[in-house]
Amino acid sequence: MASSYSLKDLDPSSYERKKSIDCTKSSIEVYEATLNVPTKIGHFSVKFEKDSEHREVIFDECLSYLKLPPKGEEINFDLSDGYYKYSHINWVAAPNVKLDEILRWIVDNRNSLFLFNDKKPLETDFLSYRGVFTKIMTAPFVQEKWLIGATKFKGTIYLCPYYENDTPNEIHNEFSYGGIRFEDYITLSNPSKLSHEKEPFTLKRNEYFMVLRNKIQSYESSFGKIDLMYAAEFDCLDEGMTNSSFLENFVEIKTTRHMRNEYHIQDFHRKKLIKWWCQCYLGGVDKIICGYKNRNVVDEIESMDVNQIPRMCVSYWSRGQCFSFLRQFLAFVQQTVVDDDPNQVYLFSNEDVFQISSRKLLVNSHFQILPEWYIREWSKNSKNVDSL
């Protein structure tokens, strides 16, 4: 059974409540904040089977390649095909691996990352996954509960996502399966294969991650900048592309229902497109391949220009608001997480509507973010620096 994390797991005596901040649209501070285009500094892949908790990190590229049906060909992709054979699997659950996979990449690349600055050897203010920053950027606009842990170690704050992974209802589980099924319909593991050489569906999966550096800045001279390092999973390379060095060569794959009325369109612009845009912007991806569903069958595919999305949604949110709230939240975390201690965990959650609360854990628990093997590795590096 997958690990699960919830505030319900905590005894009230095991933590100290800290400050909270509002995350309503009106609470976003008015200043110009910008988020740069990310820079790739490395990659890794993860091999796993969907019905197993075991995940293997390999320092190689397990890439997928987009292969769309020829123009004019009828599209009829049944996203429920095979589901009842695998309906016992929780397709909604996210892996509760904390930050272990990117930490393994850091250890494997420590010689190139270790810059002889023992106070902040990673030379970044925050380290996390792209999904964490997406949750933060969308928080004032989308009512979704989340729980994020934070630990400061050698000058860098590690932000860790936690997931409850409750048993999903049948509809949500089938929809999540369908998203993976759609990817399989339109991607290949080998770009030289012909499109009619359809690869069989399998529980053995590969995920390709890039490790990116970025920074958020403000025109306010008193603010300065916040440096970010994060891992992001990429769906596939665009058709005809084989060079994985350039972020713009990748595309994101999404599905959504056909929009039959004005309410559907507004809901799509207000809630879904903001997530898609934040995810793509943080990954430097310019294109989304969207499959439109009718009763869980994709019968239309559209290529969406990521850069046009904020213009489509200007009535509901703006890129500037997303950037500003990200800066606002990260500054709040920096003010709260003051102990540079690899075993000290702070929790940030939005269990209350449009308010983010913080807690300082007073005892070690399963919320621990940094594993002992990672802490020991930096201890070795510190001794190497001291001996120079």
Disulfide bonds with the S-S distance in Angstrom:
none
